[in-house]
Amino acid sequence: LKVKLNALKLEYLQILAEKKFVRDQKQKLRLEQDEKECRKQIEDKITEYKNYNYAFVSNPQVLFFERRENKIIPQQSLDLLLSNLRLPLPMLKTWIKHPKRRTYFGVTLSRNGNTGQKYNLFSGWAIEPKQHDCSNFLNFIYNVICDQNQKIYEWLLDWLAHMFQFPERKSDSTVAVALRGLKGIGKNFFAEKIIELIGERHSMLIQQEDLLFGRFKEHLL
């Protein structure tokens, strides 16, 4: 696609250069038509390129989502990212004005793919489910994480199951799981194994609470 864009760019610039030295009216009209058609092809290719890599979301503010990493891109950063192609048309403005721009109204996280006009942030779990013996990990959760408390153990399994079965819904309990204990007993091991199932696109492991709550968190106490 970039090769095609560069070829169209050269063709477009050649037409503009030729127009400067043409005096014959018929030939000038032909060049103007060629310029118009070439410009449209460039606009279509720009839109095709950006639709593949990005999504325009009104949420209600304007957001840009990068497809491969599922992350928000500020408009200024997106302009800089695309400027290295050095096309004769501004890529971002061309894409925004194009009738075939990939546009959504809001975002969601849905496994079934039926998201209507909302941009789906869900890209699948890191590991596909299959029949397997996970008794060792369940024993670890029961004995270490839940301290052999059956009630807490069942609640935690329900909490985890809800997260995988209904990622688009908040849990009815609206509780965040916090693990406290001595160093080295397996808190990080538990979190890392869950992250392996979820995948890095939908999870992250942090070591500092400020990255989660910010520096000013007195209102949470």
N, C-alpha and C positions, 0 to 999 in steps of 0.2 A: 504493500500500500504506500509506503514512503517513497519507493522508487517511482510509482505512478504519479504521486504528488509532485515529486521533483521534475518529472518529465513535463507535466502540465504547467509547472511554474516556468520552465524554460520556454515552452510554447507561448505562454501568456506574455512573457517579457519580450519575446521576439515580435509578437503582434503589436505590442505597444511601441516598440522601437521602429517598426516598419511604418506605422501610422504617421509618425512625425515627418517622414520624407515623401509621403504620397500626396499628389496634387489632384490626380484623377478622381472625380467624384464617385464614379461607379466602383472603382477599386477601394476607395475609402469606405464606402458603405459595406462592401464585402468584408473588409477588415474589422469594421465595427461589429458586424454579425458574428464573425469568428471570435472576436474578443468576448462578446456576450456568451457564446456557447462554451468557450473555454473557461470563463469565469464560473458558469453554472457547474461545469464538470469538477472544478476545484472545490466549490462549495459542497457538492455532493460527496466528494471523496473525504473532505474534512469532516463532514457529518458522519460518514461511515466509520472513519477512524475513531472519532470521539465517542460515538455510540457504542463501539466495541469495548472501549477502555473506561468510559465514564458515564455517569448518570446525573441528570439535572433533577434536583428534588426541591420542591417547594414545601416547607415544613413548619410554619409558614414562611420562614426566612429561606433564602436561596442557599442550598448546599450542593456540593459536588462530591460524588462518591467514586473512588477509584476501584475498579472491578477486581483486580488481582489480589489486593490486600484488604479490600472492604473498609477503607478508611476515608475520612472526610478530608477533602482538599480545599483550602481557602482559595478564593478566586485569584488572588494575587500570585499564589504559588503555582496555580494551574497555568496562568499566563506565562510565567517564567519557565515552567517545565516544557511548554510547547514552542517557545520562541526559538529554540535551536533549529527548527525546521526551516526558518527564514522564508516563509511563503509570502507571496505578494498580498495576501489577504489576512487580516487579523483572525486567528483561528477561533478564539473563544467567542468573539462577537458574531462571527459567521455561523458557528454552531448554535448559539442561543437564538438567532433569528430564523434558523432553518425550520421549515414545517415538519421535517422528519426527525427532529431532535428527540432523543430518548428522554421522556419526561415522566416524573412520578409526583404524587401528592401525598407526602408523608412517608414514613418508614415503618417496617414491621420485621418480625423474626418468625418465619413460618416454615414448618417442615413439609406441609402438603403442597406448597407452591401456589396456592390459590390466594393471591394477595391483592387482587383487583388493581387499583391504580397506585398502590404503595410499593416502594422499593424494598425488596426482600434482602435483608442482611444475612439470612441463613445460607451457608454454603456447604452444609453437610457436616457430620461428625468425622473425627479423624479416623475412627475405626468402625467398620461395619459390624453390626451385631451378629453373633453366631453362637450355636450351642457349645458350651465349654464349661469345664469345672473351675469355678472361681472360689472354691471353699476356703482356700488359704487366705485370700484377700478378705473374704467375709469374716473369717475368724479373727483376722487382724483388726478389722473394724469393731467387732464385738468386744474383744479382749482389751485392746489398747485404746482405741478412740472413744468407745462407749463405756469402758471400765466395767464390762460384763453386766451392764444395766439393760435388760431386755426391752423395756419401754423406750429408752432413748435410742437403742439400736434399731428398733422397728420404725421409729419416727425418722431417723436419719436415712434409712433406706427409702422410705416414702418420699422424703425431700429430694434425694438424688434421682429417684425414678421420675418424679414430676419434672425435674429440670430437663431430662432427656426426652420424655414423652411429649411435653408441652412447653417447648422453649419460648413460645410467644406469650405465655401466660405467667403472671406472677403467682407464686405459691400462696395458698389460702392463709398459711401461717405468717407470711411476710416476715420471716425470721432469717437473719444471716447467721450462718454457723461460724462460731469462733472457737478455736482450739487453744487450750492453755495446758501447759505441762512442762516437765523437765526437758532440758535440751537432749536431743538424741533419741527420744522415745518413738518418733515416727510421724510427727505432725506434718513435716514437709513431704515425707514419703507418701502420705495419704493424699495430699493436695496434688503432688506431681502425677500420681496415677490417674486421678480424676481428670487432670489437664490432658494427659495422654489420650483419654477417651474423647474429650470435648474437642481438642485441637487448639492450636495457638491463635486461630482467627477469632475464636469466641471466648478466650480465656487468657489470663496472664498471672504469673506468680511474682509478687512484689515482696520486698524485704523491709520496706519502710512504710509505716502507717500514713505518713504525710502524702504519699502518692495516691492513697485512697480517700482520705478525709480532708486533705489540705492542711495548711499550717494553723488555721484558726478553727478550732473544733470545740470550743467551750460550750456551744449551743447544743452539742450532742450529749453532754454529760447530764 
